[in-house]
Every structure is written in C-alpha cells, then in structure tokens.
Amino acid sequence: MSTAHHRKKQPLFVRQQLLEVAARLASEKGMTAVTLDAVSGASGVSKGGLLHHFPSKNMLLEALFDSLLERLDAAIEEAMRADPMPHGRFTRGYLRACLALRDQPQGTKDWAQVTMVLLSEPQLRQRWRDWVRERSEEYVGTDSSVDAAIVRLATDGIWLADLLGSHDMGEDARERLIGRLIELTQL
C-alpha cells in the first residue's frame, strides 16, 4: 500500500513547494525547462498532484506571477508602515522593496530573475501593467507627481542593473543615488 494515503496532506505547503521549484527551474534553465513533468519530477510531487494544483502550465505561470506580486505588495506595505510621511510614501516603499532584493538570499534573487522571464509572456505583461495602473490609481493623491514617476522608473532601472550585474557603482555612490531619489519623493 502506498504511503501517500497515510501521509498528512498539506495542500498549501505542496502548492508553495511547486511554485518554488518552478521558479528555480526557470531561473537556472529558462522558461522552456518549466514543464509539468520537470516540476513534478524536481519537486517529488506526482504529476496528478501537480495537476490538482495547476491544471496547466499557464495556470502554474500565472500562480507564480501572482506569488511574485503578493511578495512585492507585502514588501512595499512593510516599508510604507515604517514611513511617517504620506507624500511619496508608496514610491519610497516601491524603491526600498525593489532595491532590497539585491541583498536577499539566493532564493529571493531567483524570484527576481524569474520575474524577467515571466514578463516575456504577453498575458503576464498585461497583468504587470494592470498592477502598475491599479497602484497608480490607489496612490494618486500622494504619488502622482512627475518626480515620483521619475523615481519609480529609476527604481526599475536600478533593479534591472542589479539583476544583470551591470553598472557597479560602489556602495557609497549607490547610497547617494538612493538618497537623491528619496529626496525627489519629498518635493
């Protein structure tokens, strides 16, 4: 008799494990390596178990992207809670959350790399545009200035440079740049 029937089921744990494996495969080998068979094999979850959580590869990719957005939202919200100044608070939270990824353990860096891969998918690019539009509408009263837009776009550029390992400017210069961007949110 299989031990699967005696094992305590942990659907949330299994779902998260499948997402982490898919992220690792995409980061290490590219999106073409993220097949249902590969995720099933690397995670030790049966293909039937995988299909229970994610009936198709597209649903797996969408769930992976949703997980990324949830993590980004949580990091931004945490930074915003620590920021007493309402004007520009979302933009500063976005700046801090995105740039903190550089100093995170490898697992988080894998998620950042997977983001780049996922954005090559048209439906996921649209979901990213929707996320940006929704946040722009939500924070229109505090973060709609041209300076705030400049900071968010500069943040995207710094994040990409961190991801690619380009534009190494040294820690002092980086801190001055971040300080200047924060100043722009307070104007």
N, C-alpha and C positions, 0 to 999 in steps of 0.2 A: 504494500500500500504506500502511496506517495505521502511524503511528509508535508506536502502543501496543505493537506486538509487538516493537519494538526497545528500548523503554524498560525500564530496570531496575525490576522490581516491588519495591515497598516496602510490603507489606501493613500493617505496624504504623503506619507513617507515615500512610498513607491513612486507616486507621481513626481515628487520633487527629485528623487533619485534619477528617474528617466530624463527629466529636464537637465539635470547636471551632466549626465552622460552625453546627451545630445549637444550641449554647449561645449563640452570638452572635445568631442569628435569634430565639431565644426571648427573650433579654434586650432586644433592640431592638424587636421587633414582637409579642411574646407567643407563647404556645404554638400558637395557630391558624396562625401563619406557618411552623411547623416541619412542613412536608410533605416527603415523599420527593423530590418534584420540586424544591422550593425548596432543599433541602440539596444535592441533586445539582447544580443549576444554580450555586449560590453557591460550591460547592467545586471545580467544574470536573471532578468525577468523574462518569462516566456513571451513569445510573440502574442499569444492570446491575452496575456496580462497587459502588454503594451497597448494592444488594440482596444482593450477595455477602457483605458485612459485616453488614448488618442487614436481614433478610428482611421486616421490618415496622416501622411507626412505633413500635409498642410496644417492640419489641426495641431500637430506637435510643434511646428514652427510658430504658429500663432500663439500657442501657450507659452513657448519660450520667450517670445517677444513681450507678451503680457507680463511675464515674470520680471523681465528687464525693466519695464515701465513701472511696475509696482515697487521695485527696489529703488529706482530713481526717485519716484514720488516720496518714498519714505525718507530717503537721504535729504531731499530738499526740505521736507516738512521738519525734520530734525534740526537742520540748520536755521530754518525760519523761526522755530521756537526759541532758539538761543539769541535771536536778533531783536533788540528792543525797538529799532527804528522802522516804522511801517513803510516809508517811501523807499522803494527799491528792494524791499525785503525778499521778494521772490527771486529777483535777478541775482542777488547776493547768494541766496540759497542754491540756485542753479549753478553759479560759479563754484561755490565751495564743494557741492556734491560731485560735479563733473571732474574737477581738478583733484579731488581726493582719491579718485580711482587709481592714479599713478602710484600711490603709496600703499595700496591694498595688497593683501596676499594674492598669490598667483590665481586662485580661483576667481577672484573678482576681476583680475585682468583678463581672464578667459572670457568672462561675460562681456567685457568691453570689446574684445576682438570679435565676439560673436555678433554684437550689435552691428558692426560694419558689414559683416556677411549678410545678416538678415535684411539690412536696408537695401540690398540688391534685389530683393523680392518686391514687385510692384505693389501688392496688396499691403505689405508691411510698411513700405514707404508712405502709403496713404495713411496708414494708422499713425505713423510718426507725425505727419503733417496735421492730422486731427488732434493729436496730443498737444502739439505746439499751439494750434489755434485755440483749443479749449483753455490752456493756461493763459494765453494772451487775453482772452475774454474774461477769465476769472480775476486776473490781476490788472485789469485795465486802469483802475483807479490809482494804483501805486507804481506800476511798472511799464507804463506806455510811452515814456519819453524816448526820444532818439538816442540819448545816452544809454538808457537801459538796453535798447536794441543792440547798440554797438557792443556793449559788454557781453550780452548773450551770444552774439555772433563771434566775438573774440574768444569767448569761452569754448565754443565749438572748435575753433581753430587750434587753440592750445591743447584741447583734449585730443584732437586728431594728431597733432605733433607728438604728444605724449605716447599715443598709441603706436605711431610709426617709428618713434625713437629719433625723430628729426628735430632740428632747432634746439640743440642742447645749449642753453644759455647760462647755465650755472645757477645755483640756488639763490644767490643774492639778487641777480638780475630778475629771476623768476618772481621772487617775493616783491620786488619793486613794481614789476608789471602787474601782479595781482593787486597790490596796494593801490596802484593807479586806477585799475578797473573798479575797485570798490569805491574809490573816491567819485568816479563818474556816476555811480548809482545814488550818490548822496546830493547831487546837484539839483 
